[in-house]
Amino acid sequence: MKVSEAIRRKRAIRDFIDEPLPDEVVMAILKAGRRSQSSKNRQAWRFLAIRDRETLRQVSKLGQFAGHLAGAALGVLILTPPPDKFYGALFDAGQAAAYMQLAATELGVGSCLATLYDSDKVAALLGIPQDWQALMAISFGYPAQKEKLRLAKLLKGRKDFDEVVMWEKWS
């Protein structure tokens, strides 16, 4: 699959079938995140991969719209240093998230981002050290509705190109 096709196919998938992801699929997703570019090659992220359903259920309660983590075969928390330690870490974490999600799309795996609003509770639950924060997670799994991974005929809900792209100056 070409990257451009994976981008077009990528949808937020929140409902998953109850089937584990094979180890090689999990490794491919995590390796894609590890290979993502980062500012000055700092690689200022760590990935906490969670397969245990009870742990995923508990983490899903720590974000207002993170409920999809409870039904995922895999949850990946992207840990970053606090912004006062490295300002660009969240941008780099976003790139790692995108790489992992595109790799998942190529493999027929659905995914959805989640924001975790209480980093302290996440840290206490999962034993995350103080110098790391968990603000985002991604759920991964085989979609309950496979057709969600097919190319969309229309870009419903997307803003027009000219509404989001400006040339040379703000217009």
N, C-alpha and C positions, 0 to 999 in steps of 0.2 A: 504494500500500500504506500502510495506517495504521501509525503507530509501534507500537501495541500488537500488530499482526500481525507486524511485523518482530521484535519482542521474542520472541514465541511461536515464530517460525520459526528464530531464531538457534540454531545448533548449532556445536560445534567441528568444523570440517572440516579434516582433515589429509591427505587424499588428493585430488590434483588431476589433471585431464587436462592433457596437454601442449599447451596452447593459450594464446597471449598474450591479455592483456586489452586491449581497444581503449583508445586514449588518452583518449577521453571518459569511460570508466568509471574509469580510474585517476585522472583529474582530479576526478571527482565524489567519489571516496573521500577523496582528499587534502583537497579543499575542505571536506568534512564535518568532518574533524579540525581544520582551521583555524578553523572556525566554532564549535567547542565552547567552552563557557564556561570561564573560568579565574579563579582568585583575583585580585581587584582588576584584572582584565583584563590581567594581566601577560603572558599568552601565553608562559609560560616553558617552551616546548617547541619543538623543531625536528623535522621529519620527514625522514628520509633514505630516499628511495624507491630500491629496488634491483630491477632487472629482469634483470640479468646472472646466468645460471644458475650459473656457476662461483663468483661472489661469494656468491650465496645458499647454495651448497653449503658454502663455507668458513665463513660465519656460522652455518650450522646446526650446526656442530661446537662452537660456543662456548656452548651451553646444553644441559643434560642431556636435556631433552625438546623440543629445537628442531629435530629432524630434518625436520619437515614443511616447513621453510623451503626445503630443497633442491629440492622438487618444485613450489614455488609459482611462479606467473606474476609475482608482485610480492611483495616483502618491504618492510615499512615499519618502520624502527627509529624509536622515539620517544626523542629525546634530551632530557635534562633537566639543569639545573644540579645540582651535588651538594647533598644535604640541608642542609649547613651554610650554603649560600648562599641557599636558599629551601626551607623545610620543606614547603610545600604543593605543590611541583612534581610529585611522584609522583601525588598525588590528581588534579591537573589532567591529567597524562598519561593516567591511567586514563579520564578522561572523554573525552579526544580519541580514545582507542582504542575506546571504546564507540560514539561517533558514527560513526567510520569503519566499524566492523563492522556497525552497523545500516544505514548507507548501502549497504554491500556486499550485505547480505542482500536489500535492496529490489531490487538490480540482478541478483540471481541468482548472486552471487559468494559463495563460501564463504571462511571465515577462521578462524584459530586464533591465540591468543596464545602467545608464547614468552618465557621469562625467559633473559636472557643473563648468565651468572654471572661472566664475566671481561671486565669493561668495558675494562680496559687492552689486552687482545688485540684486542677489537673496534675500539678507537680506533686501534691501530697498523695494523690491516688496512684501515681505511676513512679514515684521515687525520682523525679527529675531534679537535678541539682539547681541551686539558687542562681547560678550564672547562665542558665538557659531558661527560655520561656516557650510555652506551647500556646500559640495563638490561633493556629490553623490545623485542620485535619482534612484528609480526603478519604472518602469511602470508596471501596472498589468491590465489584462483584459482577456475576453474570446477570444481565438485566432480566427482570420478570417479563418485560415486553421486548423481545429481540428486535422488533421493527424500529424501536427507538434509535438503534445504531445505524439505520440505513440513511442514505442521503435524503435530506429534506427537499421536497419539490419547491417549496417557497421558504423564504426567510421570514417567517411570521414573527412578529414582535421585534425584529431588528430595525434599528434606525437606518434611514437611507444613508448611503455612502457620503453624499455631500453634506449631510447634517453632522457627521463626526470627523470629517477630514477637511482641513483648511490648508491652503497653500501660501507660504511665505509670511503671512501676517494673519492675526485673528480677524475673521470676517463674519 
